[in-house]
């Protein structure tokens, strides 16, 4: 059980340090899909 708790704490620390990078990648992905969709609708 202690190993599971330590693993969760480690993942939580990584999430705290890198959440802005995840948000950055998600924003770029959504923008690319939105641009592709708009391009297919308008052309």
CHARMM-style PDB file with segment names, atoms N, HN, CA, C and O in Angstrom:
ATOM      1  N   UNK     1       0.830  -1.197   0.000  1.00  0.00      PROA
ATOM      2  CA  UNK     1       0.000   0.000   0.000  1.00  0.00      PROA
ATOM      3  C   UNK     1       0.869   1.253   0.000  1.00  0.00      PROA
ATOM      4  O   UNK     1       0.534   2.254  -0.634  1.00  0.00      PROA
ATOM      5  N   UNK     2       1.970   1.188   0.705  1.00  0.00      PROA
ATOM      6  HN  UNK     2       2.243   0.375   1.220  1.00  0.00      PROA
ATOM      7  CA  UNK     2       2.882   2.336   0.774  1.00  0.00      PROA
ATOM      8  C   UNK     2       3.459   2.649  -0.611  1.00  0.00      PROA
ATOM      9  O   UNK     2       3.656   3.813  -0.959  1.00  0.00      PROA
ATOM     10  N   UNK     3       3.727   1.604  -1.392  1.00  0.00      PROA
ATOM     11  HN  UNK     3       3.568   0.658  -1.109  1.00  0.00      PROA
ATOM     12  CA  UNK     3       4.256   1.808  -2.742  1.00  0.00      PROA
ATOM     13  C   UNK     3       3.243   2.524  -3.618  1.00  0.00      PROA
ATOM     14  O   UNK     3       3.610   3.397  -4.404  1.00  0.00      PROA
ATOM     15  N   UNK     4       1.985   2.168  -3.491  1.00  0.00      PROA
ATOM     16  HN  UNK     4       1.687   1.459  -2.852  1.00  0.00      PROA
ATOM     17  CA  UNK     4       0.929   2.811  -4.276  1.00  0.00      PROA
ATOM     18  C   UNK     4       0.821   4.289  -3.905  1.00  0.00      PROA
ATOM     19  O   UNK     4       0.689   5.147  -4.777  1.00  0.00      PROA
ATOM     20  N   UNK     5       0.876   4.576  -2.612  1.00  0.00      PROA
ATOM     21  HN  UNK     5       0.983   3.878  -1.903  1.00  0.00      PROA
ATOM     22  CA  UNK     5       0.780   5.962  -2.155  1.00  0.00      PROA
ATOM     23  C   UNK     5       1.976   6.766  -2.661  1.00  0.00      PROA
ATOM     24  O   UNK     5       1.810   7.893  -3.126  1.00  0.00      PROA
ATOM     25  N   UNK     6       3.169   6.202  -2.576  1.00  0.00      PROA
ATOM     26  HN  UNK     6       3.305   5.286  -2.198  1.00  0.00      PROA
ATOM     27  CA  UNK     6       4.359   6.913  -3.057  1.00  0.00      PROA
ATOM     28  C   UNK     6       4.302   7.132  -4.568  1.00  0.00      PROA
ATOM     29  O   UNK     6       4.697   8.186  -5.066  1.00  0.00      PROA
ATOM     30  N   UNK     7       3.811   6.133  -5.288  1.00  0.00      PROA
ATOM     31  HN  UNK     7       3.491   5.276  -4.884  1.00  0.00      PROA
ATOM     32  CA  UNK     7       3.672   6.290  -6.734  1.00  0.00      PROA
ATOM     33  C   UNK     7       2.679   7.379  -7.082  1.00  0.00      PROA
ATOM     34  O   UNK     7       2.908   8.166  -8.001  1.00  0.00      PROA
ATOM     35  N   UNK     8       1.566   7.428  -6.344  1.00  0.00      PROA
ATOM     36  HN  UNK     8       1.380   6.789  -5.598  1.00  0.00      PROA
ATOM     37  CA  UNK     8       0.568   8.470  -6.584  1.00  0.00      PROA
ATOM     38  C   UNK     8       1.135   9.853  -6.267  1.00  0.00      PROA
ATOM     39  O   UNK     8       0.883  10.814  -6.993  1.00  0.00      PROA
ATOM     40  N   UNK     9       1.899   9.946  -5.185  1.00  0.00      PROA
ATOM     41  HN  UNK     9       2.104   9.165  -4.595  1.00  0.00      PROA
ATOM     42  CA  UNK     9       2.509  11.226  -4.822  1.00  0.00      PROA
ATOM     43  C   UNK     9       3.498  11.672  -5.891  1.00  0.00      PROA
ATOM     44  O   UNK     9       3.585  12.862  -6.196  1.00  0.00      PROA
ATOM     45  N   UNK    10       4.247  10.725  -6.466  1.00  0.00      PROA
ATOM     46  HN  UNK    10       4.176   9.758  -6.218  1.00  0.00      PROA
ATOM     47  CA  UNK    10       5.192  11.051  -7.522  1.00  0.00      PROA
ATOM     48  C   UNK    10       4.476  11.546  -8.772  1.00  0.00      PROA
ATOM     49  O   UNK    10       4.905  12.519  -9.392  1.00  0.00      PROA
ATOM     50  N   UNK    11       3.380  10.873  -9.146  1.00  0.00      PROA
ATOM     51  HN  UNK    11       3.031  10.083  -8.642  1.00  0.00      PROA
ATOM     52  CA  UNK    11       2.606  11.312 -10.306  1.00  0.00      PROA
ATOM     53  C   UNK    11       1.975  12.673 -10.058  1.00  0.00      PROA
ATOM     54  O   UNK    11       1.908  13.509 -10.960  1.00  0.00      PROA
ATOM     55  N   UNK    12       1.518  12.888  -8.843  1.00  0.00      PROA
ATOM     56  HN  UNK    12       1.573  12.209  -8.111  1.00  0.00      PROA
ATOM     57  CA  UNK    12       0.914  14.176  -8.508  1.00  0.00      PROA
ATOM     58  C   UNK    12       1.948  15.299  -8.592  1.00  0.00      PROA
ATOM     59  O   UNK    12       1.639  16.400  -9.048  1.00  0.00      PROA
ATOM     60  N   UNK    13       3.164  15.019  -8.156  1.00  0.00      PROA
ATOM     61  HN  UNK    13       3.415  14.125  -7.786  1.00  0.00      PROA
ATOM     62  CA  UNK    13       4.235  16.015  -8.249  1.00  0.00      PROA
ATOM     63  C   UNK    13       4.545  16.329  -9.716  1.00  0.00      PROA
ATOM     64  O   UNK    13       4.713  17.492 -10.081  1.00  0.00      PROA
ATOM     65  N   UNK    14       4.620  15.291 -10.554  1.00  0.00      PROA
ATOM     66  HN  UNK    14       4.484  14.346 -10.258  1.00  0.00      PROA
ATOM     67  CA  UNK    14       4.855  15.520 -11.980  1.00  0.00      PROA
ATOM     68  C   UNK    14       3.732  16.338 -12.592  1.00  0.00      PROA
ATOM     69  O   UNK    14       3.984  17.222 -13.411  1.00  0.00      PROA
ATOM     70  N   UNK    15       2.488  16.051 -12.202  1.00  0.00      PROA
ATOM     71  HN  UNK    15       2.284  15.332 -11.537  1.00  0.00      PROA
ATOM     72  CA  UNK    15       1.356  16.817 -12.719  1.00  0.00      PROA
ATOM     73  C   UNK    15       1.456  18.273 -12.280  1.00  0.00      PROA
ATOM     74  O   UNK    15       1.211  19.177 -13.078  1.00  0.00      PROA
ATOM     75  N   UNK    16       1.809  18.507 -11.028  1.00  0.00      PROA
ATOM     76  HN  UNK    16       2.008  17.773 -10.379  1.00  0.00      PROA
ATOM     77  CA  UNK    16       1.941  19.882 -10.533  1.00  0.00      PROA
ATOM     78  C   UNK    16       3.027  20.649 -11.286  1.00  0.00      PROA
ATOM     79  O   UNK    16       2.890  21.848 -11.526  1.00  0.00      PROA
ATOM     80  N   UNK    17       4.091  19.967 -11.653  1.00  0.00      PROA
ATOM     81  HN  UNK    17       4.203  18.992 -11.457  1.00  0.00      PROA
ATOM     82  CA  UNK    17       5.190  20.642 -12.336  1.00  0.00      PROA
ATOM     83  C   UNK    17       4.906  20.858 -13.820  1.00  0.00      PROA
ATOM     84  O   UNK    17       5.428  21.802 -14.412  1.00  0.00      PROA
ATOM     85  N   UNK    18       4.091  20.003 -14.430  1.00  0.00      PROA
ATOM     86  HN  UNK    18       3.667  19.235 -13.949  1.00  0.00      PROA
ATOM     87  CA  UNK    18       3.953  20.014 -15.886  1.00  0.00      PROA
ATOM     88  C   UNK    18       2.539  20.297 -16.368  1.00  0.00      PROA
ATOM     89  O   UNK    18       2.261  20.082 -17.547  1.00  0.00      PROA
ATOM     90  N   UNK    19       1.633  20.766 -15.522  1.00  0.00      PROA
ATOM     91  HN  UNK    19       1.859  20.941 -14.564  1.00  0.00      PROA
ATOM     92  CA  UNK    19       0.253  20.966 -15.976  1.00  0.00      PROA
ATOM     93  C   UNK    19       0.167  22.045 -17.043  1.00  0.00      PROA
ATOM     94  O   UNK    19      -0.701  21.981 -17.914  1.00  0.00      PROA
ATOM     95  N   UNK    20       1.052  23.034 -16.991  1.00  0.00      PROA
ATOM     96  HN  UNK    20       1.757  23.085 -16.284  1.00  0.00      PROA
ATOM     97  CA  UNK    20       1.023  24.094 -17.997  1.00  0.00      PROA
ATOM     98  C   UNK    20       1.437  23.570 -19.363  1.00  0.00      PROA
ATOM     99  O   UNK    20       0.926  24.037 -20.381  1.00  0.00      PROA
ATOM    100  N   UNK    21       2.348  22.613 -19.405  1.00  0.00      PROA
ATOM    101  HN  UNK    21       2.763  22.233 -18.578  1.00  0.00      PROA
ATOM    102  CA  UNK    21       2.741  22.019 -20.685  1.00  0.00      PROA
ATOM    103  C   UNK    21       1.606  21.192 -21.266  1.00  0.00      PROA
ATOM    104  O   UNK    21       1.393  21.193 -22.478  1.00  0.00      PROA
ATOM    105  N   UNK    22       0.884  20.491 -20.416  1.00  0.00      PROA
ATOM    106  HN  UNK    22       1.057  20.489 -19.432  1.00  0.00      PROA
ATOM    107  CA  UNK    22      -0.273  19.722 -20.890  1.00  0.00      PROA
ATOM    108  C   UNK    22      -1.323  20.668 -21.456  1.00  0.00      PROA
ATOM    109  O   UNK    22      -1.906  20.395 -22.505  1.00  0.00      PROA
ATOM    110  N   UNK    23      -1.564  21.771 -20.770  1.00  0.00      PROA
ATOM    111  HN  UNK    23      -1.090  21.993 -19.917  1.00  0.00      PROA
ATOM    112  CA  UNK    23      -2.525  22.761 -21.250  1.00  0.00      PROA
ATOM    113  C   UNK    23      -2.063  23.361 -22.572  1.00  0.00      PROA
ATOM    114  O   UNK    23      -2.883  23.583 -23.463  1.00  0.00      PROA
ATOM    115  N   UNK    24      -0.789  23.625 -22.717  1.00  0.00      PROA
ATOM    116  HN  UNK    24      -0.122  23.445 -21.993  1.00  0.00      PROA
ATOM    117  CA  UNK    24      -0.218  24.175 -23.940  1.00  0.00      PROA
ATOM    118  C   UNK    24      -0.433  23.206 -25.109  1.00  0.00      PROA
ATOM    119  O   UNK    24      -0.871  23.619 -26.183  1.00  0.00      PROA
ATOM    120  N   UNK    25      -0.129  21.932 -24.906  1.00  0.00      PROA
ATOM    121  HN  UNK    25       0.227  21.596 -24.033  1.00  0.00      PROA
ATOM    122  CA  UNK    25      -0.317  20.947 -25.962  1.00  0.00      PROA
ATOM    123  C   UNK    25      -1.795  20.769 -26.301  1.00  0.00      PROA
ATOM    124  O   UNK    25      -2.146  20.622 -27.472  1.00  0.00      PROA
ATOM    125  N   UNK    26      -2.658  20.782 -25.295  1.00  0.00      PROA
ATOM    126  HN  UNK    26      -2.373  20.902 -24.344  1.00  0.00      PROA
ATOM    127  CA  UNK    26      -4.094  20.656 -25.548  1.00  0.00      PROA
ATOM    128  C   UNK    26      -4.611  21.845 -26.340  1.00  0.00      PROA
ATOM    129  O   UNK    26      -5.442  21.672 -27.232  1.00  0.00      PROA
ATOM    130  N   UNK    27      -4.140  23.046 -26.037  1.00  0.00      PROA
ATOM    131  HN  UNK    27      -3.465  23.187 -25.313  1.00  0.00      PROA
ATOM    132  CA  UNK    27      -4.558  24.242 -26.757  1.00  0.00      PROA
ATOM    133  C   UNK    27      -4.134  24.170 -28.216  1.00  0.00      PROA
ATOM    134  O   UNK    27      -4.923  24.494 -29.104  1.00  0.00      PROA
ATOM    135  N   UNK    28      -2.908  23.751 -28.475  1.00  0.00      PROA
ATOM    136  HN  UNK    28      -2.268  23.487 -27.753  1.00  0.00      PROA
ATOM    137  CA  UNK    28      -2.434  23.623 -29.854  1.00  0.00      PROA
ATOM    138  C   UNK    28      -3.241  22.570 -30.603  1.00  0.00      PROA
ATOM    139  O   UNK    28      -3.604  22.778 -31.761  1.00  0.00      PROA
ATOM    140  N   UNK    29      -3.524  21.453 -29.960  1.00  0.00      PROA
ATOM    141  HN  UNK    29      -3.230  21.284 -29.019  1.00  0.00      PROA
ATOM    142  CA  UNK    29      -4.295  20.393 -30.597  1.00  0.00      PROA
ATOM    143  C   UNK    29      -5.696  20.867 -30.953  1.00  0.00      PROA
ATOM    144  O   UNK    29      -6.172  20.625 -32.062  1.00  0.00      PROA
ATOM    145  N   UNK    30      -6.357  21.538 -30.021  1.00  0.00      PROA
ATOM    146  HN  UNK    30      -5.970  21.735 -29.119  1.00  0.00      PROA
ATOM    147  CA  UNK    30      -7.702  22.055 -30.290  1.00  0.00      PROA
ATOM    148  C   UNK    30      -7.662  23.094 -31.408  1.00  0.00      PROA
ATOM    149  O   UNK    30      -8.547  23.112 -32.264  1.00  0.00      PROA
ATOM    150  N   UNK    31      -6.657  23.952 -31.412  1.00  0.00      PROA
ATOM    151  HN  UNK    31      -5.938  23.938 -30.717  1.00  0.00      PROA
ATOM    152  CA  UNK    31      -6.545  24.970 -32.459  1.00  0.00      PROA
ATOM    153  C   UNK    31      -6.334  24.325 -33.825  1.00  0.00      PROA
ATOM    154  O   UNK    31      -6.913  24.781 -34.811  1.00  0.00      PROA
ATOM    155  N   UNK    32      -5.522  23.278 -33.905  1.00  0.00      PROA
ATOM    156  HN  UNK    32      -5.051  22.908 -33.104  1.00  0.00      PROA
ATOM    157  CA  UNK    32      -5.305  22.598 -35.178  1.00  0.00      PROA
ATOM    158  C   UNK    32      -6.583  21.933 -35.681  1.00  0.00      PROA
ATOM    159  O   UNK    32      -6.906  22.022 -36.866  1.00  0.00      PROA
ATOM    160  N   UNK    33      -7.301  21.273 -34.793  1.00  0.00      PROA
ATOM    161  HN  UNK    33      -7.038  21.201 -33.831  1.00  0.00      PROA
ATOM    162  CA  UNK    33      -8.563  20.655 -35.198  1.00  0.00      PROA
ATOM    163  C   UNK    33      -9.591  21.697 -35.604  1.00  0.00      PROA
ATOM    164  O   UNK    33     -10.312  21.510 -36.584  1.00  0.00      PROA
ATOM    165  N   UNK    34      -9.666  22.791 -34.861  1.00  0.00      PROA
ATOM    166  HN  UNK    34      -9.080  22.943 -34.065  1.00  0.00      PROA
ATOM    167  CA  UNK    34     -10.617  23.856 -35.209  1.00  0.00      PROA
ATOM    168  C   UNK    34     -10.249  24.483 -36.546  1.00  0.00      PROA
ATOM    169  O   UNK    34     -11.136  24.770 -37.349  1.00  0.00      PROA
ATOM    170  N   UNK    35      -8.975  24.701 -36.801  1.00  0.00      PROA
ATOM    171  HN  UNK    35      -8.254  24.468 -36.148  1.00  0.00      PROA
ATOM    172  CA  UNK    35      -8.542  25.246 -38.080  1.00  0.00      PROA
ATOM    173  C   UNK    35      -8.839  24.303 -39.226  1.00  0.00      PROA
ATOM    174  O   UNK    35      -9.269  24.737 -40.294  1.00  0.00      PROA
ATOM    175  N   UNK    36      -8.617  23.029 -39.017  1.00  0.00      PROA
ATOM    176  HN  UNK    36      -8.267  22.676 -38.149  1.00  0.00      PROA
ATOM    177  CA  UNK    36      -8.944  22.034 -40.044  1.00  0.00      PROA
ATOM    178  C   UNK    36     -10.429  21.975 -40.321  1.00  0.00      PROA
ATOM    179  O   UNK    36     -10.847  21.865 -41.473  1.00  0.00      PROA
ATOM    180  N   UNK    37     -11.223  22.048 -39.281  1.00  0.00      PROA
ATOM    181  HN  UNK    37     -10.884  22.138 -38.345  1.00  0.00      PROA
ATOM    182  CA  UNK    37     -12.665  22.010 -39.455  1.00  0.00      PROA
ATOM    183  C   UNK    37     -13.159  23.271 -40.189  1.00  0.00      PROA
ATOM    184  O   UNK    37     -13.973  23.185 -41.109  1.00  0.00      PROA
ATOM    185  N   UNK    38     -12.660  24.425 -39.772  1.00  0.00      PROA
ATOM    186  HN  UNK    38     -11.999  24.495 -39.025  1.00  0.00      PROA
ATOM    187  CA  UNK    38     -13.054  25.665 -40.457  1.00  0.00      PROA
ATOM    188  C   UNK    38     -12.619  25.667 -41.915  1.00  0.00      PROA
ATOM    189  O   UNK    38     -13.356  26.128 -42.786  1.00  0.00      PROA
ATOM    190  N   UNK    39     -11.428  25.156 -42.180  1.00  0.00      PROA
ATOM    191  HN  UNK    39     -10.829  24.782 -41.472  1.00  0.00      PROA
ATOM    192  CA  UNK    39     -10.946  25.065 -43.547  1.00  0.00      PROA
ATOM    193  C   UNK    39     -11.810  24.162 -44.404  1.00  0.00      PROA
ATOM    194  O   UNK    39     -12.045  24.460 -45.575  1.00  0.00      PROA
ATOM    195  N   UNK    40     -12.286  23.066 -43.839  1.00  0.00      PROA
ATOM    196  HN  UNK    40     -12.095  22.824 -42.888  1.00  0.00      PROA
ATOM    197  CA  UNK    40     -13.127  22.156 -44.621  1.00  0.00      PROA
ATOM    198  C   UNK    40     -14.535  22.717 -44.810  1.00  0.00      PROA
ATOM    199  O   UNK    40     -15.184  22.420 -45.814  1.00  0.00      PROA
ATOM    200  N   UNK    41     -15.014  23.517 -43.871  1.00  0.00      PROA
ATOM    201  HN  UNK    41     -14.488  23.759 -43.056  1.00  0.00      PROA
ATOM    202  CA  UNK    41     -16.351  24.098 -43.995  1.00  0.00      PROA
ATOM    203  C   UNK    41     -16.343  25.268 -44.987  1.00  0.00      PROA
ATOM    204  O   UNK    41     -17.278  25.417 -45.774  1.00  0.00      PROA
ATOM    205  N   UNK    42     -15.316  26.077 -44.952  1.00  0.00      PROA
ATOM    206  HN  UNK    42     -14.556  25.956 -44.313  1.00  0.00      PROA
ATOM    207  CA  UNK    42     -15.287  27.286 -45.783  1.00  0.00      PROA
ATOM    208  C   UNK    42     -14.820  27.013 -47.212  1.00  0.00      PROA
ATOM    209  O   UNK    42     -15.122  27.791 -48.118  1.00  0.00      PROA
ATOM    210  N   UNK    43     -14.086  25.917 -47.425  1.00  0.00      PROA
ATOM    211  HN  UNK    43     -13.841  25.285 -46.689  1.00  0.00      PROA
ATOM    212  CA  UNK    43     -13.584  25.648 -48.778  1.00  0.00      PROA
ATOM    213  C   UNK    43     -14.388  24.621 -49.495  1.00  0.00      PROA
ATOM    214  OT1 UNK    43     -14.086  24.291 -50.642  1.00  0.00      PROA
TER     215      UNK     43
END
